[in-house]
Amino acid sequence: MSAHDTSVTGRFGPYGGRYVPETLMHALEELAAVYDAARADPRFWSELDDLLRNYVGRPTPITAVPRLSAQVGAKVILKREDLNHTGAHKINNTLGQVLLAQRMKKRRIIAETGAGQHGVATATVCARFGLECIVYMGEADMRRQRLNVYRMELMGAKVVPVTSGTRTLKDATNEALRDWVTNVTTTHYIIGSVVGPDPFPRLVRDFQSVIGREARAQVLEQLGRLHRCRGVRGRRLERDGNLYRVPRGLRRAARGRGSGRRGGRQSSARGDAGRRTAGRVPRESELFVAGRRRAGPARS
């Protein structure tokens, strides 16, 4: 079974699935059914494409960085998602999910955020469509990201400080899930990364695949051939829905270097396969390195 085979409901190969309270099962089944119907509806994609073009500002350009290229000894090209409305790629996903929430007639939106970009994107689309928005954010993150907290509140969102645990993203996610369980009939939870119970990983992957489609066309137009792709974290799944169709050995992702997993001084976000936000997730090496395996930590 390939990494992107979803013939088994909610699975990416051996990963994915649903590990959630029974209270949420109906909401997840409803969301999956609504999304499956939307995927087959040209009007849904037409509305989303129009918003991406005229509201977000897509397509974003690719930019060559000659000084960095000279330093690393390779041609480096950046996909400029920072030029989107709100300054990040997160709005690609939040727009798609808010359109699904409207189809489900749910006018209360909740989200979790760490650095604040997903919270800003969620608050932005809720302001655009006149929806109630509650964003859970760890108290420690709120201190570090005061500007993004201000931006969310400026757009009418209620930012709820989370004081439990480490007071960071993990704890904010826990609080958002508790809220969803309590208000499941009226609320849609916009998850911002390729984590969580099915169908969330599929949603985020598909809504973010616009990056790969654009990048592929732009690189072919400007350079005449495809190059290796380097990215970080869940962005590989987000892009690979429609990324470069090149031999597996050339499709690579990279993470910050460290001294190796055994020594404990490394940049792995998840470690061994386990469950994060109600879905089974792979080891770092399986998620972040496509194609050839190599010993030692990935180097950026």
Buried (B, 14 or more C-beta within 10 A) or exposed (E): EEBEEBEEEBBBBEBBBBEBEEEBEEBBEBBBEBBEEBEEEEEBBEBBEEBBEEBBEBBBEBEEEEEEEEEEEEBBBBBEBEBBBBBBBBBBBBBBBBBBBBBBEBBBBBBBBBBBBBBBBBBBBBBBBEBBBBBBBBBBBBEBBEEBBEBBEEBBBEBBBBEEEEBBBBBBBBBBBEBBBEBBEEBBBBBBBBBBBBBBBBBBBBBBBBBBBBBBEBBEEEEEEBBBBBBBBBBBBBBBBBBBEBEEEBBBBBBEEBEEBEEEEBBBEBEEBEEBBBBBBBBBBBBBBBBEEEEEBBEE
